[in-house]
Amino acid sequence: MGNNPLEVNIGYVYSATTREVTNPRLSHKISVPKEDDHHKILQKRMHIIFYYEKNKKEEDSGLYSGGWIRQSLGNALMEKPILAGRLRRSENGDLEIISNDSGVRCVEVRVPLTMVEFLEFKKNNKFDGETKLVSWNHVDASNPLFSPLFYIQITNFQCGGYSIGISFSLLLVDPLTMTKFLKEWAKIHTSWVYENEFPKKSLFYTQDCKWMGCYQLDQSDTSSTSNSCNKISKTLIFNIISDEKLNSRDDQMCKYLVSLCLEEAESKFLNKINSINYFTLIIKEENGGAKVEITSKTTDIHASERSRYEIESLNWEDLKINEVVFQKNNELVDVSQWIACDDTLEGVVQVVISPHSEDNNGIKVYITFPSDK
C-alpha cells in the first residue's frame, strides 16, 4: 500500500430494532456527577472486531451476512431491548436509558484490501486501521435522545472475507454482558438462516444498493469526527471473589475493591504508569443502572481485610469472546477488543464494575489506562 491512503467506501446505514414493540418499556437510571463532566463520561465505550473468512459455499458471504444480520438482530433484541434504547434527560436533569426501540445503528463499508493484507498491516503496526472498522458518533450531552449507544459495522474485504465491528457505551452494558448477548445473537442468526427455508438473499441484501461515498484512511490517521477513539490503551481485568455477599450498591466496598485491583495494576505496570490517584468509576448495578463519579484510590488497606478477598487476573479470552460465530463452518480468524481511551481522558483510569452473573459473590473490575503512560 506504500504511503497511499486506504479508501473506505461507505455503503449502507440503517437502524435495526426489536421485532416487536417493547412493552412495558424498561429504564435504567444513570447517576453522574456535575454536568461539566457529562460529555466525557457519555463517550466511555468499548469496541470489538470479529474477523471471518469468506464462506466458500457462498459467493459473497460478507454481504449476505450483512443482509441477514438486520433481521436476526431484531429477534435477538427481543431478549434485551435496552440495547436498542437511548439516553434521555428528565425535567430535573437526571439521565436514564429507556428501551424506546430507536434501534442499533448499523453500517456497511468496503475496503480495497484482502483481509490477509489488512491483518498484515495491523500486525506490522503500519497504521491503526482498525479504528475504521468500528463506528461511533459521540453522544450529544445536551440532547442525547437521538444518539445511538450501540453500533454494528460490517466491513467487506476484497477477498469476500468480512469483519463485524461492535461499539457500545459502557453506561449501557458491561463487556461480559455484551459478550453473552453477542453469543446468543450469533446462535439465533445461525439457526434462523441455516435451519429455515429462507431464500439465499435477505430482503436487506445490499449488493445492488447505491453506495453512499467514501472517505480516506491515511496511515497516520487514527481518528475522525465520527469515529474518534484512541486505541493506545491497556485494559486489565480482575475477578474478585469473597465468602461474603458482594453488593455493587455498596459504594465504599466497591471503591475498596477497586483500590485492591489498582495496586495489582500498578505492580504489573510500574514502569509504564505512575501512581494512579484519581480515576473515573462506573458501577454497573444489578438492575441495569449505573453510577459514575470521579474518585480517588483508597489508601487505607489493612492486610487482614485484604485476605478476605480473592483477586483473580483475567484476559479477554476468559470472557469467551472468541466463541461468537455467525456462519456455520466459518470459524473466527481474529478478534480485537479495546476500551476507548480518548485524548481528553489522558492520565485518567477508567474502571467498570459489574456483578459476576454466575457467582453472586464475584465482581469483575476492568481497569483501562493509556498504555503510553
ZICORCOR-V20397 format. One record per residue. N is the residue number from 1. PHI is phi in whole degrees, -180 to 180 (999 if undefined). Layout:
{{N:PHI} {N:PHI}}
//
This chain:
{{1:999} {2:59} {3:-96} {4:-73} {5:-72} {6:-94} {7:-89} {8:-109} {9:-91} {10:-85} {11:-100} {12:-146} {13:-126} {14:-154} {15:-116} {16:-109} {17:-129} {18:-63} {19:-65} {20:-129} {21:-64} {22:-75} {23:-150} {24:-78} {25:-74} {26:-97} {27:-144} {28:-120} {29:-78} {30:-119} {31:-97} {32:-127} {33:-73} {34:-53} {35:-62} {36:-59} {37:-94} {38:-62} {39:-59} {40:-70} {41:-68} {42:-70} {43:-92} {44:-67} {45:-155} {46:-127} {47:-123} {48:-134} {49:-125} {50:-106} {51:-109} {52:-132} {53:-74} {54:-65} {55:-72} {56:-65} {57:-89} {58:-124} {59:-67} {60:-146} {61:-64} {62:-64} {63:-70} {64:-64} {65:-63} {66:-58} {67:-65} {68:-75} {69:-59} {70:-60} {71:-84} {72:-69} {73:-62} {74:-60} {75:-70} {76:-63} {77:-68} {78:-60} {79:-83} {80:-144} {81:-67} {82:-63} {83:-67} {84:-97} {85:-94} {86:-139} {87:-80} {88:-140} {89:-109} {90:-78} {91:-61} {92:-89} {93:93} {94:-71} {95:-107} {96:-151} {97:-99} {98:-120} {99:-83} {100:-95} {101:60} {102:-70} {103:108} {104:-88} {105:-82} {106:-117} {107:-134} {108:-117} {109:-137} {110:-127} {111:-128} {112:-85} {113:-140} {114:-77} {115:-65} {116:-61} {117:-64} {118:-63} {119:-67} {120:-68} {121:-63} {122:-62} {123:-61} {124:-89} {125:56} {126:-70} {127:-163} {128:-91} {129:-67} {130:-63} {131:-66} {132:-95} {133:-97} {134:-131} {135:-116} {136:-164} {137:-112} {138:-57} {139:-69} {140:-76} {141:-65} {142:-80} {143:-145} {144:-78} {145:-61} {146:-100} {147:-101} {148:-61} {149:-111} {150:-145} {151:-123} {152:-130} {153:-123} {154:-101} {155:-111} {156:-98} {157:-92} {158:-60} {159:-79} {160:96} {161:-71} {162:-154} {163:-126} {164:-119} {165:-99} {166:-113} {167:-133} {168:-151} {169:-72} {170:-73} {171:-77} {172:-78} {173:-161} {174:-91} {175:-58} {176:-67} {177:-64} {178:-64} {179:-60} {180:-64} {181:-63} {182:-63} {183:-66} {184:-67} {185:-63} {186:-61} {187:-66} {188:-63} {189:-61} {190:-63} {191:-64} {192:-66} {193:-80} {194:-99} {195:-107} {196:-125} {197:-88} {198:-94} {199:-64} {200:-61} {201:-97} {202:-73} {203:-59} {204:-105} {205:-62} {206:-106} {207:-58} {208:-95} {209:-76} {210:-78} {211:-77} {212:-78} {213:150} {214:-152} {215:-139} {216:-94} {217:-110} {218:-87} {219:-62} {220:-92} {221:-94} {222:-120} {223:-157} {224:-149} {225:-59} {226:-95} {227:-139} {228:-81} {229:-160} {230:-99} {231:-81} {232:-79} {233:-149} {234:-131} {235:-120} {236:-108} {237:-116} {238:-127} {239:-117} {240:-110} {241:-120} {242:-141} {243:-70} {244:-98} {245:-69} {246:-96} {247:-121} {248:-70} {249:-84} {250:-86} {251:-59} {252:-65} {253:-64} {254:-62} {255:-63} {256:-64} {257:-66} {258:-61} {259:-62} {260:-62} {261:-69} {262:-64} {263:-62} {264:-64} {265:-63} {266:-67} {267:-69} {268:-84} {269:-125} {270:-61} {271:-84} {272:-117} {273:-131} {274:-83} {275:-58} {276:-91} {277:-106} {278:-118} {279:-158} {280:-89} {281:-111} {282:-114} {283:-108} {284:-86} {285:-89} {286:-62} {287:-85} {288:97} {289:-73} {290:-144} {291:-119} {292:-128} {293:-158} {294:-93} {295:-139} {296:-120} {297:-73} {298:-78} {299:-99} {300:-88} {301:-115} {302:-88} {303:-60} {304:-65} {305:-74} {306:-62} {307:-69} {308:-76} {309:-121} {310:-103} {311:-107} {312:-114} {313:-84} {314:-123} {315:-134} {316:-61} {317:-63} {318:-67} {319:-82} {320:61} {321:-71} {322:-86} {323:-97} {324:-86} {325:-132} {326:-102} {327:-133} {328:-64} {329:57} {330:-140} {331:-69} {332:-66} {333:-87} {334:-159} {335:-146} {336:-125} {337:-152} {338:-159} {339:-95} {340:-64} {341:-121} {342:-69} {343:-59} {344:-69} {345:-106} {346:-57} {347:84} {348:-107} {349:-92} {350:-98} {351:-128} {352:-123} {353:-112} {354:-141} {355:-69} {356:-80} {357:-65} {358:-83} {359:-145} {360:-64} {361:-98} {362:-123} {363:-135} {364:-97} {365:-127} {366:-111} {367:-113} {368:-120} {369:-147} {370:-57} {371:-74} {372:-90} {373:-103}}
//
